[in-house]
Amino acid sequence: MSHKLYDITIIGGGPIGMFAGFYAGMRNAKVQIIESLSELGGQVNTLYPEKTILDVAGFAGLKGSGLINNLQTQLDTMPEVEQRVGTKVTNVIRKDDHFEIETDQATYETKAVILATGNGSFKPRELRADNVDAVAEKFITYSVRDLKKFANQDVIVAGGGDSAVDMALMLEPVANHVSLLHRRNEFRGLENMVDKLKASSVEILTPYLIKQLDEIDGRLQVTAKKLKTDDESTFMADKLVVNYGFISNNKDLESWQIQPALNHHLVEVNSEMETSEPGVFSIGDQATYPGKDTLIVTGFGEAPVAINEIMKRLYPDRRMPIHSTALHK
């Protein structure tokens, strides 16, 4: 066991956890970030490095990889913040005046805990269609990590949410031709992005449901049924990008000694971002409260709320910052 007692342990090293680590460093907290993946950045870094992020104030749009690089640069200005990657938390145990954080590497002691694990572990919702397994490895992908791999190709994007719309627009200037296939006529994306989609060269294929996939002369043939009819159509492509969302869970949390109250598998918090477990806070997509929007920018705002509340309790004699410039060293 490490004999260092941390003020704050942040579990989860996605964008929100990274910014929380930076802000805690600004408050001179003894802080560590624990991330199970091999590098910081979470889903944005793993699944959406090429996606344009639009909900960060001060940026007209930057790639997911650019956002993570900026957050890493910002975090590295606080060298006292310890960054532990490739480390899985296996238990959080309450002691008399602190917590023990058990991991697959070591056990650490901390005065407070911030959960910033997003929606926990995640995997894409897989496409279900006839013959999908036979063509999956060659033609199907569930994320766009390198735009160059789609250059001069005919690409079909399957899905109708924000990410599917964004991916289609992102691929449009690179690919030879992009189609967006969705089972409804309406899209669930932001209105402005849907307007851009309709004004783009992306071919909109609605309302279709993919029924079968076949390899024909080295290309992918997509057979899709037009809903509410008996009509079927075939579309040819070099790549099929499936974006049906992700299946996520917080099963790891269920095995911990601490058991914060959940609401539809999300962690309930109060206005200070504290859970039902005193001293345990939650921020980002994992946290829920009335009116919550699961946006990156929302999580960025939640981090200082939790950290300032923790520091007020741990060090009541310290003067609290009035505004961000008061934090500058």
N, C-alpha and C positions, 0 to 999 in steps of 0.2 A: 504493500500500500504506500502511495505517495504521502509524505507527511506534510506537504504544503496544503494549507487551507485556503481555498479560493473563495472570493466574495461571490462570484457568479460563475456557474457552468452553463454554457449554451449548448443544448443538444440539437444538432442540425446545422449544417454549414451551407445551406442554400443562400440566395441573395439576402433574405431577411436575417438569417443568422450571421452572415458576414457583416452586414451593417450594424447589427446589434453588438458584435464584438468590437467594431471600431468605436461606436458611441460609448460602450462601457470603458474602453481604453481612454477616451476623452475625460471620463469621470474618475480616472485613476483607480479604477477597480482592478482587483486581482481576478483575472478572467481567463477562461479557456473555452475554446470551441471544439466540440467532438463531432466528427462526421464519419459515417460508416463507409462512404464511397472513397475512392482513392485520391480524389481532389475535391476542393470546395466548388460550389456553384449549383448543386442540386439539379432539378429537372431542366432548368434553363441551359445549363452547361452540358448536360448529358443528352438531352433530346432536341433542344431548340437553339443551338448555337448560331444558326443562320437567320433565325426569325427576327423581324424588326419589333423591338419593344417600344410601345407608344405611350405607356402610362407612367413614365418617370418625368417629373417636373424638370424643366430646363433643357430637355432634349427633344428635338423634333422627331427623333427616331434613331435608335441605335440597335445594332445586332445584339442578340443575346450574348454572344461571345465577348462583344465589346463591353456590355454591362458588367459581366463577371470580371473581365480584366480591370475595369475601372474600380470595381469594389475591392478586388485583390490589392491593387495599388494603394487604395485608401486604407485598407486594413493593415498593410505592411508599414504604414507610417506610425503604427502603434506596435513596436516590436515586443512590448511586454505581454501582448495578448498571445497566448499559446494556442497554436493551431494543430489539432490532432486529427489526421485523416486516416482512413482505413481502420477505424476503431469503432466497434459496435457496442452500444450501451446495452447491457443485459439486465440491469436492475438499478432502481433508484430506491434507496433505503433511508427512511427517516430515523435519525438519532436524536438525542436530547436537544442539541442546539445547532445541528447541522445535518447534512445529507451525505451518504456514501453513494458514489456513482461507480457501480461495478461495470467493467467493460471486458472485452475479450483480450485486452492487453494488460490492464492494471486496474486498481481501485483508487479513486480520488475522493477527497473530502471537499465539500463546498457549503457555503452558508445559504445560498439560494440557487434555484434552478430556473432556467428559461427553456421551454420547449419550443423549438423552431423547426420542426421536422416536416413541415408541409402536411401532406396527407399520408405520410409514412411511406412504406415501400410501394412501388407502382410498377405496372406493366401495361402495355397498350391493350385496348380491346381488339381482339383479333377478328379479322374478316372471316365470316362463315359462308362458304359457297362451295359448290361442287368442284372437285379437282384442285382445291386451293393448295393442298400440301404438295402436289406434284410440281407446281410452278412457283411456290413461295420463295425459295432461295434465289432463284434467278431474276424474278420480276418484281417482287413485293417488298416494300420497305414501310416502316411505321414512323420514320423521322427523316428530316433532311439535315444531315450534318455537314455535307460538302456539296455546294451548288454545282461545282465543276463536273460532278458525276452525272448531271442531268443535261449537260450542254448538248444542244442540237438533237435532243430526243423528243419523242412524243410522250407526254406524261398525262396520266389521269390521276386526279386527286379525288379520293372518295371521302365524303364527310360534309357537314353543313354548319359547323360551329366556327368560332373565331379563328381557331388555329388552322382549320381547313381553308378558310377564305384567305388567311394570311399566307399560307403555303402556296396556294395557287398564284397569288399576286407576286410572291417572291420568286417563283419559278418562271413566270411569264417572260422576263427579259433574257433568260438563259436558255430555256428549252426551245425546241422547234415549234411545238404546239402544246398548249395546256388545256385540259378539260376538267371541269369540276362536276362530279356526279354525286347527286344527293337524292334521298328518297322523298323529300318534300320540295315544294316550289319556293318556300321561304327559307332564309338562312338565319342562323342564330348569332351572327356576327354583329359587331358594332355598325350602326347605320352608315357612318362615313365610309367604312371599309367595304360594306356591301355595295354602296354607290360606286366606289372605285372599281369593284369587281365587274359590275354591270357595264361600266364604261370602258373596260379593258378588252383585250383580244381573247381572254379566256372564254372557251366555249362552255356554256352552262347546260348541263344535261339533267333535267328534272321532269317529273319525279320518277327516278329509276332506282331499282334495287338489284344489286349484283347477284346473279344466280349461278354462273359457271365461268370458270377460267380455263383456257386451253392455250397451249403453245402451237402456233401456226407459222411455219417457215421462219423460225427464230424470233418471232414477235409474240406478244401476248394478245389473245383475243378475249375480250370481256363481253360476256352475254348478260344483258340486264333486262329485267321485266319492268315495263311501264306500269306503275301502280294504278289500281282500279280499272285495269284493262287486261286483255289477254295478249297484248302485243309484246314481243321481245325484239330487242335490237342488239347488234354486235358492234363493238368499238375496238379498234386496234391501238396498241400502245407499246412503247419500249419499257416503260416503268409504271407501276401502280403504287401510289402513295396513299396508304390508308390512315385516316385520322378520325377514328370513332371515339376518341377520348381515352381515358386511362382508368384501370381498376386499381384502386389504392386501398390500403388498410393500415390500421395502427395496432396490429396484433402484438407487436413487441411490447407496447405500452401495457397491454392487458396482463402481461406476466410480471410486471413490476410490483414492488410492495406498495408504493404510492398508487392511488387510484382516483385521479381527478374525475369529477362528474362529466359525463359525455351527453351530447345531444346529437342524435343521428351520426354517431361515430366521430364527432368533432368535440373538442375540449371547451367546455363552457368557462368563460372568464367574466370578471366584473370590469368596472370602468378603469381600474388600475392594471388590467390584464392578468390579475391573479386568479388562479383556479380555485376549486373547492379545497385543495390541499394547501394550507398556509405555507408561504415561502416558495411555492411552485407557480410559475407564470407561464403563459403561452401566448405566442405571437405568430402572425402569418396565417397561411391557409388553414392551419390546424385549429386555430382559435375561433370561437363563435360567440356572438352576442347579438342582440336585436339590431337590425339594420346593417349588419356586416356585409361588405363587398370583398370578395376574394381577389384583390388586385395587388400587384407588387407594391404600388405606392401606398396602399393601406397598411401593409406590413411594415414598410419603412417608418410610418408614423407611429405604429404601435410599439416599436422597439424602445424609443426614448421614454415613453410612458412607463413601461415596465422597469427599465433600468433606473430611472429617477426615483420611482417608488421604492425599489430595493435599496438604493443608496441612502435615501432618507431614513429608512428604518435601521440600516447598519451603522450609519454615521450621522446621527441627528444633529451633531454640533457643526457639521460642515455647512457652509453657505451654499444654497442651491443655485444653479445657474438660472438667470432670468431669461436669457435668449441664447441662441447658438453661439454668438460671438463671445459670450462670456466664458465659453469652454476653451477658447484658444489658448494654448500654452505659450 
